[in-house]
Amino acid sequence: MNDLYPSRKADMAMFLPRLDPVVHSDWNGDAPLGREQAARFERDGYLVLEDLFSEEEVAFLQSEAGKLLADPDALEEETVVAEPGGQEIRSIFKIHAQSRVLARLAADERLAGVARFLLGDEVYIHQSRLNYKPGFRGKEFYWHSDFETWHVEDGMPRMRALSMSILLAENTPHNGPLMLIPGSHRTFLTCVGKTPEDHYRMSLKRQEYGVPDEDSLAELAHRHGIVAPTGKPGTVVLFDCNIMHGSNGNITPFPRANAFLVYNAVSNALKPPFGVDKPRPEFIAARGVPQGLHPVSGPLMEGKMP
């Protein structure tokens, strides 16, 4: 395939034009987002949705997350990633396939319906994980564009995916919340450096390749600024696949946790990777012929499970 977004192939980083829309559907009165919300996502590359879930639903999700974190031996071993240099859990991948509760969350109309509208297609889960940033010892996630990695190492051809972070603990300005550079999704920043084989074994703990250079990051930050959305448990932060984002470490006693769901358009299914010989494993990037989600309505605790 023609590589529209070549990265890690040149000696110098470059800003390339985005060749894909941000919002793939025309707004109408039946859309799951308001007109102004859709326009804000188009402009800024992210959106914060509050009060989608009831207090009972949030408590239900928090209980399920606690069970997963408390019994990692019950999970597929390779999906559990510890903090660099420590034993604390950093991420649990493929949560929608290891928890019926989180599979139900991923299929919920309040999330999947928004993803279908913004991506203009049926959607499937490209990646899911439970992120946990423990108090005092939670490490940072350095600046990156998800799409750069998904394109180079997974073979995602176009920018037709988005992420949703469902907060499961209070996110404050102090405990390492997600930071984004609004507007950075409109250009593609290439990275420098040939990717080592099985890079994912290192990058899930600390990424060293597919990391933007400091001069380009500074240019983006000076041009667009930096925001750090905060919120109570149940808040949803959704953001475009190409927006530059990261988070600081957590040196407070207050842990941060979130369920992280990546929706990809069915028409944007993965191809062979554009920058490595061997794709990352299935628990990080779903391959094969995708099956579109069947969105489910009603409270998370009741009704049909996917």
Secondary structure, DSSP 8 states (H G I E B T S, - for coil): ---SS--SSSSS--EEE--S-SS-S---TTSSS-HHHHHHHHHHSEEEE-S-S-HHHHHHHHHHHHHHHH-GGGS-GGGEEE-TTSSSEEEEE-HHHH-HHHHHHHHBHHHHHHHHHHHTS-EEEEEEEEEEE-TTTB--EEEEEHHHHIIIII---SS-EEEEEEESS-B-SSS--EEE-TTGGGEEE---S---TTTHHHHTTS--SS---HHHHHHHHHHH--B---B-TT-EEEEETT-EEEE--B-SSS-EEEEEEEEEEGGG---S-SS-SS---TTTS--SS------B-S-TTSS---
